Each structure stands twice: as C-alpha cells, then as structure tokens.
Amino acid sequence: MTARYCAGIFLTLAFFFVQHVDATEFMPWLGDPYVIEGRADLIVEAYESLNGKHGKSHRPACDFFLDAGASFTPDGEWSAELEAVLADTRHRSFGFDSLLLTGRHLFFNDIVGDPVSLSAGLTIIQAFKPAWHDISVFHHGGIACEGHVSVGKELSCQQFWTSRLWGVAAIGVGDVGSPWLRGDITWEHNWWDVHQLSLFAHTIWGLGGNTLNLSERFKGYGSLHHQSVDVGFRYTYGFEYGIAAHLDYAYRVFARNCPKNANFISVGLFYPF
C-alpha cells in the first residue's frame, strides 16, 4: 500500500472517526485548575522506505494510531496526565501500544508576570510487548521514563493570547539499550480563540551504537543510533465552552536508522470537563 493511497484512505475516514484524543501535553502552561481536559487523536503514519545499515530499503507501510488522554490540574502549579495509545500497523494487528503517566510542575508563569513560563516533568511509559519490535514506533523496551523541561513566552491582547513560542528538551531511558534525547520547538498564533495556527519541529536522537540491519529481526530502538526530524503545522478551530478540533500534518525531513520520508496526518478533539 503506497503512502498516497494510505493518505487517501485516512482523509476519507478521519471525518467520521474523530473522537476525543491528543498526545501528552508538554507546553509550559498548565490547564485551568480543577478541570479535567480530555484529548484524542486519530493519527496515520505513512512511509515508503527505511534508512538502515545498507542505505535506503523499500518497505512501504501505512500505520494507524488512536491516542487518548486526560489531564487534571489540582492547582496552578501541578498537573497529572494519563494517556493510552492503540495501534494498527504493518507489523501487528490492532491493539494496545502503550500507557503513559505524566506529572508536571510549573515553576514560572509569564502570564502572571514572570519573564518566561517554565515547567518540568516526568513521563513513565509502559509499552506492551507487541509494540517493542514495531519499527514504526520509537520504543526502548517495555518500561521507560523521560524527564522533560519546557520553556516559553506568550504575548496577549485583552483576554486573549495572540502568539507564543515554546520549546521542550528531554532525556529518556528504557529497560533495553541506551538513552535518547528529544527536542521540540513550536510557534503558535491565535485569532480570538477561534482560529489557531501552529508551526513545529519534533526531533529525537537515540544514543545507541548500532545501525538498523534490515536483514535481522527488529529488536527495538534501544540499541540503535537513530535520529529523526519531523516538521509540520497544526490548524485548530475553537468552539464554545473551550472545545477545540484540530488537523495536523508533519513530514520527516531527516531520518537515520528509522522510517524515512514519513508523512503524518492527524485529526483530534480537545474537550474540557
């Protein structure tokens, strides 16, 4: 199945299947106190080849993910989030991929007068066994944890934020192989809480010493010197009561020892309770 055919199927299904999902939140601003924020994404990943030990290998895939989570902020400084990921990929049938539990603390908040917003947190990841050996997902074993720091600055007009720039730096380690580094940067613009546009770059850098050998059974990314850079955009439309829907697209501009030239499309919904 080609990437073009896969994307066509996704765009047809997305408008009928969008529910309440989004990935773990890392921005250096927390949600409203005492509000449960539900997120959900339906994501498709499509690629034609893999980058490995002997260069590029033609291995087309079309993978689907359903990513659902909920976060809770008991006060203005702490936040907790639980996330579940289901997957249906070339390498396994539909089922659980992973569970993630994240805790974050807000140290500085530019909205109330600090120079910048700064938060730090820890994410614990439980990857289910079928996901360990799936080349479409960056897992480093069954249990992993990632520490992350986020910093950002927001500009506002009246009661609305108008634009903001923020980034994330993270280091993680799993029970198999070497640690990894992650760095993300995002710029967002907001038009009166109705239309929002985000531009982003997501990177991950595995610190293992091995290259991807496609002639062997894939054993996970823990031992690999893998690298990837994805760039993309998000358009968000805001409804009443804080509900928002979004459409994302991202493209992998650099890959080493992982899927090459991957395309990502997702649709999702944010729903505060």
Residue frames relative to the residue before (quaternion, step in Angstrom):
aa qw qx qy qz dx dy dz
M 1.0000 0.0000 0.0000 0.0000 0.00 0.00 0.00
T 0.3506 -0.7635 0.5059 0.1956 3.60 -0.63 1.07
A 0.6407 -0.5250 0.3931 0.3993 3.53 -1.29 0.40
R 0.6398 0.5305 -0.3370 0.4423 3.62 1.00 -0.78
Y 0.6633 0.4935 -0.3026 0.4741 3.59 0.96 -0.87
C 0.6304 0.5417 -0.3220 0.4533 3.56 1.04 -0.85
A 0.6677 0.4992 -0.3079 0.4584 3.58 0.88 -0.92
G 0.6285 0.5388 -0.3374 0.4482 3.59 1.02 -0.70
I 0.6366 0.5101 -0.3207 0.4813 3.58 0.99 -0.82
F 0.6649 0.5194 -0.3141 0.4353 3.57 0.88 -0.92
L 0.6779 0.4950 -0.3095 0.4467 3.58 0.81 -0.94
T 0.6287 0.5278 -0.3338 0.4635 3.58 1.12 -0.61
L 0.7316 0.4435 -0.2369 0.4605 3.56 0.93 -0.96
A 0.5887 0.6531 -0.3735 0.2957 3.56 0.97 -0.86
F 0.6995 0.4940 -0.2868 0.4295 3.57 0.89 -0.91
F 0.6824 0.4487 -0.2915 0.4981 3.59 1.24 -0.27
F 0.7553 0.4320 -0.1869 0.4560 3.55 1.16 -0.61
V 0.4642 0.6946 -0.4621 0.2973 3.62 1.16 -0.19
Q 0.0433 -0.7997 0.5986 -0.0143 3.57 -0.87 1.00
H 0.7074 -0.4602 0.2984 0.4458 3.65 -0.88 -0.75
V 0.3847 0.7587 -0.4453 0.2795 3.80 0.20 1.21
D 0.2039 0.7414 -0.6379 0.0439 3.63 -1.34 0.36
A 0.6090 -0.5721 0.3965 0.3802 3.59 -1.19 0.43
T 0.7193 -0.4203 0.3271 0.4460 3.55 -1.34 0.23
E 0.3880 -0.7377 0.5105 0.2110 3.56 -0.91 0.94
F 0.0835 -0.8180 0.5690 0.0118 3.58 -0.83 1.03
M 0.4562 0.7005 -0.4668 0.2888 3.64 1.15 -0.17
P 0.5074 -0.6958 0.4216 0.2840 3.62 -1.05 0.73
W 0.5940 0.4666 -0.4155 0.5067 3.57 0.95 0.94
L 0.3180 -0.7615 0.5367 0.1759 3.56 -0.89 0.91
G 0.6054 -0.5651 0.4221 0.3688 3.54 -1.30 0.26
D 0.6969 -0.4432 0.3477 0.4440 3.55 -1.32 0.00
P 0.5477 -0.6297 0.4316 0.3425 3.63 -0.95 0.78
Y 0.8561 0.1459 -0.1457 0.4740 3.53 -1.19 0.81
V 0.5787 0.5413 -0.3922 0.4672 3.59 1.18 0.55
I 0.2899 -0.7214 0.6029 0.1790 3.58 -0.97 0.92
E 0.1384 -0.8008 0.5809 0.0471 3.57 -0.73 1.09
G 0.1722 -0.7966 0.5761 0.0631 3.55 -0.56 1.22
R 0.0479 -0.7900 0.6112 -0.0053 3.56 -1.01 0.87
A 0.0581 0.7953 -0.6029 0.0255 3.55 -1.17 0.59
D 0.0492 -0.7798 0.6238 0.0165 3.56 -1.15 0.73
L 0.1729 -0.6898 0.6880 0.1449 3.47 -1.26 0.66
I 0.0602 -0.8344 0.5451 -0.0550 3.58 -0.49 1.25
V 0.0935 -0.7535 0.6457 0.0810 3.54 -1.15 0.72
E 0.1202 -0.7566 0.6408 0.0490 3.53 -1.06 0.90
A 0.0144 0.8061 -0.5887 0.0587 3.59 -0.69 1.09
Y 0.1305 0.7774 -0.6075 0.0975 3.55 -0.93 0.93
E 0.4294 -0.7234 0.4972 0.2123 3.53 -1.26 0.55
S 0.8277 0.1061 -0.0020 0.5510 3.60 1.08 -0.65
L 0.3357 -0.7039 0.5903 0.2083 3.52 -1.42 0.24
N 0.3041 -0.7117 0.5984 0.2072 3.54 -1.17 0.64
G 0.1285 0.8202 -0.5425 0.1285 3.57 -0.66 1.09
K 0.8359 -0.2397 0.1717 0.4630 3.51 -1.35 -0.39
H 0.7831 0.2871 -0.1435 0.5327 3.57 0.96 -0.83
G 0.7090 -0.4383 0.2572 0.4890 3.57 1.08 0.70
K 0.7642 -0.3532 0.2734 0.4653 3.55 -1.17 -0.63
S 0.0876 -0.7832 0.6150 0.0273 3.55 -1.00 0.91
H 0.4297 -0.7089 0.4990 0.2529 3.59 -0.87 0.97
R 0.2052 0.7566 -0.5864 0.2039 3.58 -0.39 1.30
P 0.0749 -0.8425 0.5309 0.0527 3.66 0.42 1.12
A 0.0320 0.7875 -0.6136 0.0478 3.55 -1.12 0.74
C 0.0966 -0.7464 0.6551 0.0661 3.51 -1.28 0.57
D 0.0155 -0.8414 0.5353 -0.0725 3.57 -0.28 1.29
F 0.1942 -0.7810 0.5873 0.0856 3.55 -1.04 0.85
F 0.0639 -0.7853 0.6158 0.0050 3.55 -1.09 0.84
L 0.1305 -0.7372 0.6573 0.0871 3.54 -1.17 0.73
D 0.0615 -0.8251 0.5582 -0.0619 3.53 -0.44 1.32
A 0.0402 0.8208 -0.5636 0.0839 3.59 -0.41 1.24
G 0.0928 0.8118 -0.5703 0.0851 3.56 -0.94 0.87
A 0.1246 -0.7614 0.6299 0.0895 3.52 -1.35 0.27
S 0.1165 -0.7908 0.5991 0.0462 3.56 -0.99 0.89
F 0.1306 -0.7774 0.6129 0.0545 3.54 -1.24 0.57
T 0.1463 -0.7783 0.6082 0.0547 3.56 -0.94 0.98
P 0.2323 -0.8164 0.5102 0.1388 3.63 -0.19 1.19
D 0.7772 0.0312 -0.0402 0.6271 3.58 1.24 -0.39
G 0.7099 -0.4756 0.3056 0.4200 3.59 -1.20 -0.24
E 0.7167 0.4707 -0.2408 0.4547 3.60 1.26 -0.10
W 0.7773 0.2923 -0.1518 0.5360 3.61 1.12 -0.53
S 0.0095 -0.7825 0.6226 -0.0042 3.55 -1.18 0.66
A 0.1019 -0.7736 0.6233 0.0520 3.57 -1.13 0.74
E 0.0400 -0.8111 0.5833 -0.0170 3.56 -1.01 0.80
L 0.1427 -0.7572 0.6338 0.0679 3.54 -1.11 0.83
E 0.0371 -0.8118 0.5813 -0.0407 3.56 -0.82 1.03
A 0.0949 -0.7732 0.6253 0.0469 3.57 -1.10 0.79
V 0.1349 -0.7910 0.5954 0.0396 3.56 -0.96 0.95
L 0.0971 -0.7578 0.6437 0.0444 3.54 -0.97 0.97
A 0.1065 -0.8187 0.5641 0.0128 3.57 -1.05 0.73
D 0.0490 -0.7320 0.6778 0.0479 3.50 -1.33 0.55
T 0.0965 0.8323 -0.5285 0.1367 3.58 -0.12 1.30
R 0.7196 -0.4149 0.3354 0.4444 3.53 -1.37 0.02
H 0.7476 0.4444 -0.2033 0.4498 3.56 1.07 -0.77
R 0.8007 0.0897 -0.0580 0.5894 3.63 1.24 -0.11
S 0.5186 -0.6325 0.4804 0.3166 3.53 -1.22 0.49
F 0.7218 -0.4575 0.2977 0.4256 3.56 -1.29 0.29
G 0.3526 0.7110 -0.5514 0.2570 3.54 -0.91 0.97
F 0.7255 -0.4207 0.3072 0.4498 3.56 -1.33 -0.07
D 0.2593 -0.7425 0.6005 0.1441 3.53 -1.06 0.85
S 0.7924 -0.2126 0.2026 0.5346 3.58 0.64 -1.09
L 0.2351 -0.7038 0.6449 0.1833 3.50 -1.44 0.25
L 0.0847 -0.8003 0.5933 0.0191 3.58 -0.99 0.85
L 0.0925 -0.7663 0.6350 0.0330 3.54 -1.03 0.89
T 0.0422 -0.8254 0.5613 -0.0438 3.58 -0.66 1.16
G 0.0616 -0.7584 0.6472 0.0464 3.53 -1.10 0.79
R 0.0449 -0.8066 0.5894 -0.0045 3.60 -0.95 0.89
H 0.1529 -0.7601 0.6249 0.0920 3.53 -1.25 0.59
L 0.2898 -0.7511 0.5735 0.1516 3.57 -0.93 0.96
F 0.2117 -0.8057 0.5461 0.0885 3.58 -0.57 1.19
F 0.7916 0.0542 -0.0083 0.6085 3.59 0.98 -0.87
N 0.1189 -0.7931 0.5969 0.0258 3.55 -1.11 0.78
D 0.2983 -0.7880 0.5121 0.1669 3.60 -0.38 1.22
I 0.5463 0.6197 -0.4043 0.3925 3.61 1.19 -0.35
V 0.7537 0.3391 -0.1969 0.5274 3.60 1.12 -0.63
G 0.7746 -0.4127 0.1811 0.4437 3.57 1.18 0.50
D 0.5131 0.6193 -0.4439 0.3951 3.61 1.18 -0.07
P 0.6367 -0.5551 0.3607 0.3954 3.63 -1.11 0.53
V 0.7818 -0.0061 0.0296 0.6228 3.60 1.05 -0.80
S 0.4207 -0.6241 0.5659 0.3366 3.52 -1.36 0.00
L 0.0097 -0.7984 0.5999 -0.0505 3.56 -0.93 0.95
S 0.0519 0.7837 -0.6158 0.0622 3.55 -0.84 1.03
A 0.1120 -0.7645 0.6306 0.0724 3.54 -1.28 0.45
G 0.0564 0.8201 -0.5657 0.0648 3.55 -1.09 0.66
L 0.3111 -0.7149 0.5974 0.1879 3.50 -1.42 0.04
T 0.1196 -0.7760 0.6170 0.0524 3.55 -0.98 0.93
I 0.1710 -0.7572 0.6249 0.0830 3.56 -0.92 1.00
I 0.1434 -0.8165 0.5592 0.0118 3.57 -0.76 1.14
Q 0.0890 -0.7517 0.6520 0.0437 3.55 -0.94 0.98
A 0.0987 -0.7929 0.6006 0.0281 3.58 -0.49 1.20
F 0.3923 -0.7261 0.5150 0.2315 3.57 -0.83 0.98
K 0.6950 -0.5530 0.2625 0.3772 3.56 -1.04 0.82
P 0.6559 0.5044 -0.3575 0.4330 3.69 0.80 -0.74
A 0.6568 0.5287 -0.3125 0.4376 3.60 1.16 -0.55
W 0.5267 0.6625 -0.4151 0.3337 3.61 1.15 -0.49
H 0.7911 0.3154 -0.1298 0.5078 3.56 0.95 -0.92
D 0.4559 0.6580 -0.4595 0.3848 3.58 1.18 0.58
I 0.3630 -0.7749 0.4816 0.1891 3.57 -0.49 1.20
S 0.6057 0.5815 -0.3494 0.4159 3.60 1.23 -0.29
V 0.7478 0.3383 -0.1757 0.5436 3.61 1.26 -0.31
F 0.3949 -0.7380 0.5025 0.2166 3.59 -0.91 0.96
H 0.1921 0.7694 -0.5849 0.1701 3.59 0.21 1.25
H 0.2028 -0.7685 0.6002 0.0901 3.54 -1.15 0.80
G 0.8076 -0.1599 0.0653 0.5639 3.56 0.79 1.04
G 0.7133 -0.4748 0.3231 0.4016 3.53 -1.32 -0.19
I 0.7779 0.1515 -0.0710 0.6057 3.58 1.06 -0.79
A 0.0961 0.7835 -0.6072 0.0910 3.56 -0.91 0.95
C 0.1164 -0.7687 0.6194 0.1092 3.55 -1.27 0.32
E 0.1289 -0.7873 0.6014 0.0430 3.54 -1.14 0.69
G 0.1964 -0.7552 0.6154 0.1113 3.54 -0.89 0.98
H 0.0233 -0.8268 0.5603 -0.0434 3.58 -0.86 0.95
V 0.1574 -0.7504 0.6383 0.0679 3.52 -1.26 0.72
S 0.0865 -0.7977 0.5967 0.0143 3.58 -0.92 0.98
V 0.0184 -0.7855 0.6185 -0.0087 3.54 -1.05 0.81
G 0.1200 0.8112 -0.5617 0.1095 3.59 -0.97 0.80
K 0.2271 -0.7446 0.6141 0.1303 3.51 -1.38 0.29
E 0.1531 -0.8054 0.5717 0.0320 3.55 -0.93 0.99
L 0.1955 -0.7397 0.6326 0.1199 3.56 -1.16 0.77
S 0.1112 -0.8219 0.5583 0.0202 3.57 -0.99 0.80
C 0.1242 -0.7415 0.6532 0.0896 3.52 -1.41 0.34
Q 0.8006 -0.0467 -0.0436 0.5958 3.58 -0.51 1.21
Q 0.7946 -0.2786 0.1899 0.5050 3.64 -0.79 -0.91
F 0.6361 0.5381 -0.3204 0.4507 3.60 1.27 0.04
W 0.3566 -0.6499 0.6049 0.2909 3.55 -1.17 0.52
T 0.3039 -0.7851 0.5192 0.1473 3.59 -0.98 0.85
S 0.7865 -0.1152 0.0745 0.6022 3.59 0.98 -0.77
R 0.0123 0.7936 -0.6083 0.0052 3.54 -1.20 0.47
L 0.1794 -0.7519 0.6291 0.0812 3.52 -1.24 0.69
W 0.1357 0.7996 -0.5730 0.1176 3.56 -0.79 0.98
G 0.1261 -0.7968 0.5889 0.0492 3.54 -1.23 0.53
V 0.2578 -0.7480 0.5984 0.1262 3.53 -1.34 0.43
A 0.0497 -0.7489 0.6596 0.0415 3.56 -1.09 0.81
A 0.0312 0.8233 -0.5610 0.0804 3.58 -0.80 1.00
I 0.1017 -0.7444 0.6540 0.0889 3.51 -1.33 0.45
G 0.0371 -0.8202 0.5705 -0.0198 3.55 -0.90 0.94
V 0.0904 -0.7749 0.6229 0.0575 3.54 -1.28 0.40
G 0.1833 -0.7820 0.5875 0.0982 3.55 -1.06 0.81
D 0.6367 -0.5415 0.3850 0.3914 3.55 -1.30 0.01
V 0.7071 0.3292 -0.2550 0.5715 3.59 1.31 0.19
G 0.8615 0.1643 -0.1077 0.4682 3.57 -0.85 0.93
S 0.7398 -0.4365 0.3381 0.3846 3.49 -1.38 -0.49
P 0.6237 -0.5329 0.4083 0.4005 3.61 -1.26 0.24
W 0.2239 -0.7348 0.6125 0.1862 3.53 -1.39 -0.01
L 0.2875 -0.7138 0.6112 0.1850 3.52 -1.35 0.41
R 0.0688 -0.7866 0.6125 0.0368 3.56 -1.14 0.63
G 0.0212 0.7917 -0.6101 0.0252 3.54 -1.06 0.80
D 0.0208 -0.7975 0.6020 -0.0342 3.59 -0.81 1.05
I 0.0387 -0.7720 0.6328 0.0456 3.55 -1.21 0.56
T 0.0512 -0.8080 0.5858 -0.0364 3.59 -0.95 0.93
W 0.0861 -0.7407 0.6632 0.0644 3.53 -1.14 0.80
E 0.0564 -0.8141 0.5777 -0.0171 3.57 -0.89 1.00
H 0.0991 -0.7633 0.6341 0.0737 3.54 -1.19 0.63
N 0.1700 -0.8073 0.5643 0.0314 3.54 -0.98 0.95
W 0.1450 -0.7704 0.6170 0.0697 3.56 -0.93 0.99
W 0.8309 -0.2935 0.1326 0.4538 3.56 -0.15 1.43
D 0.6185 -0.5929 0.3208 0.4037 3.58 1.10 0.81
V 0.5602 0.5673 -0.4100 0.4430 3.60 1.18 0.49
H 0.7910 0.0971 -0.0320 0.6032 3.58 0.80 -1.04
Q 0.0113 0.7832 -0.6213 0.0225 3.56 -1.00 0.89
L 0.1090 -0.7772 0.6178 0.0484 3.56 -1.08 0.80
S 0.0657 -0.7908 0.6084 0.0105 3.56 -0.92 0.97
L 0.1200 -0.7394 0.6577 0.0800 3.54 -1.17 0.75
F 0.0338 0.8396 -0.5363 0.0795 3.59 -0.73 0.98
A 0.1377 -0.7277 0.6613 0.1191 3.49 -1.43 0.31
H 0.0991 -0.7891 0.6059 0.0174 3.56 -0.85 1.04
T 0.0109 -0.8088 0.5874 -0.0256 3.59 -0.81 0.96
I 0.0157 -0.7624 0.6463 0.0295 3.55 -1.25 0.55
W 0.1149 -0.8031 0.5845 -0.0133 3.54 -0.98 0.99
G 0.1927 -0.7907 0.5747 0.0860 3.58 -0.32 1.25
L 0.3194 -0.7938 0.4989 0.1376 3.58 -0.87 1.00
G 0.3774 0.7221 -0.4952 0.3014 3.60 1.17 0.40
G 0.4919 -0.6987 0.4524 0.2552 3.56 -1.27 0.31
N 0.6384 0.5590 -0.3239 0.4184 3.60 1.22 -0.18
T 0.3643 -0.6833 0.5812 0.2502 3.53 -1.33 0.34
L 0.5805 -0.5911 0.4365 0.3508 3.56 -1.24 0.47
N 0.1154 -0.7877 0.6046 0.0242 3.57 -0.57 1.21
L 0.2633 -0.8210 0.4905 0.1267 3.55 -0.24 1.29
S 0.5923 0.5615 -0.3737 0.4407 3.60 1.24 -0.12
E 0.6847 0.4279 -0.2734 0.5229 3.58 1.31 -0.15
R 0.6071 -0.5326 0.4353 0.3978 3.56 -1.30 0.33
F 0.4414 -0.7050 0.4899 0.2611 3.56 -0.86 1.00
K 0.1473 -0.8272 0.5417 0.0241 3.57 -0.78 1.10
G 0.7106 -0.4230 0.2589 0.4991 3.58 1.19 0.40
Y 0.5728 -0.6387 0.4187 0.2980 3.52 -1.31 0.35
G 0.4195 0.7591 -0.4384 0.2357 3.59 1.23 -0.15
S 0.7611 0.3698 -0.2008 0.4936 3.60 0.98 -0.79
L 0.6066 0.6164 -0.3316 0.3770 3.60 1.26 -0.19
H 0.3798 -0.6552 0.6015 0.2545 3.52 -1.31 0.54
H 0.1470 0.8281 -0.5209 0.1464 3.57 0.51 1.21
Q 0.0356 -0.7845 0.6190 -0.0143 3.54 -1.15 0.73
S 0.0973 0.7863 -0.6079 0.0517 3.57 -1.08 0.68
V 0.1048 -0.7557 0.6442 0.0540 3.53 -1.24 0.68
D 0.0496 -0.7914 0.6091 -0.0155 3.58 -0.68 1.17
V 0.0687 -0.7805 0.6205 0.0329 3.59 -0.94 0.90
G 0.1629 0.8071 -0.5522 0.1310 3.57 -1.04 0.68
F 0.3590 -0.7058 0.5643 0.2334 3.50 -1.35 -0.29
R 0.1703 -0.7465 0.6315 0.1224 3.54 -1.36 0.33
Y 0.1178 -0.7452 0.6503 0.0889 3.53 -1.07 0.84
T 0.0854 -0.8028 0.5901 0.0003 3.56 -0.84 1.05
Y 0.1352 -0.7654 0.6246 0.0760 3.56 -1.02 0.86
G 0.2482 -0.8030 0.5312 0.1067 3.53 -0.76 1.10
F 0.2213 -0.7580 0.6047 0.1040 3.54 -1.01 0.95
E 0.6946 -0.4237 0.3448 0.4681 3.56 -1.26 -0.20
Y 0.8171 0.2879 -0.2189 0.4490 3.54 -1.40 0.37
G 0.6629 -0.5524 0.3025 0.4047 3.61 1.13 0.57
I 0.4671 0.6665 -0.4526 0.3644 3.60 1.25 0.10
A 0.0199 0.8019 -0.5955 0.0432 3.59 -0.97 0.83
A 0.1730 -0.7510 0.6292 0.1008 3.55 -1.21 0.71
H 0.0759 -0.8229 0.5627 0.0214 3.58 -1.02 0.69
L 0.2003 -0.7287 0.6439 0.1195 3.51 -1.38 0.45
D 0.0936 -0.8061 0.5843 0.0113 3.58 -0.81 1.05
Y 0.0097 0.7451 -0.6644 -0.0579 3.50 -1.35 0.45
A 0.0401 0.7849 -0.6173 0.0366 3.59 -1.01 0.84
Y 0.1564 -0.7747 0.6094 0.0635 3.52 -1.23 0.64
R 0.3883 -0.7204 0.5278 0.2274 3.58 -0.95 0.89
V 0.1766 -0.8249 0.5333 0.0628 3.56 -0.38 1.27
F 0.7849 0.1184 -0.0843 0.6024 3.60 1.23 -0.31
A 0.0685 0.7989 -0.5923 0.0794 3.57 -0.95 0.90
R 0.0370 0.7602 -0.6483 0.0205 3.52 -1.13 0.77
N 0.8507 -0.0098 -0.0517 0.5230 3.55 -0.77 1.12
C 0.6786 0.3774 -0.2943 0.5571 3.56 0.97 0.97
P 0.7192 -0.3929 0.3035 0.4860 3.65 -1.21 -0.03
K 0.2658 -0.7885 0.5470 0.0919 3.54 -0.93 1.03
N 0.8445 0.1112 -0.0999 0.5143 3.59 -1.13 0.76
A 0.2268 0.8024 -0.5199 0.1856 3.59 1.01 0.78
N 0.2244 -0.7357 0.6252 0.1324 3.52 -1.21 0.72
F 0.0967 -0.7853 0.6107 0.0320 3.57 -1.04 0.85
I 0.0219 0.7633 -0.6452 0.0249 3.56 -0.94 0.94
S 0.0685 0.8028 -0.5904 0.0476 3.58 -0.93 0.82
V 0.1317 -0.7337 0.6577 0.1087 3.52 -1.29 0.52
G 0.0493 0.8281 -0.5530 0.0777 3.57 -0.98 0.77
L 0.2729 -0.7398 0.5981 0.1435 3.48 -1.41 0.21
F 0.1842 -0.7398 0.6395 0.0990 3.53 -1.15 0.83
Y 0.0344 0.8212 -0.5636 0.0820 3.59 -0.71 1.07
P 0.1764 -0.7908 0.5766 0.1051 3.64 -0.45 1.14
F 0.2662 -0.7608 0.5752 0.1398 3.57 -1.03 0.90
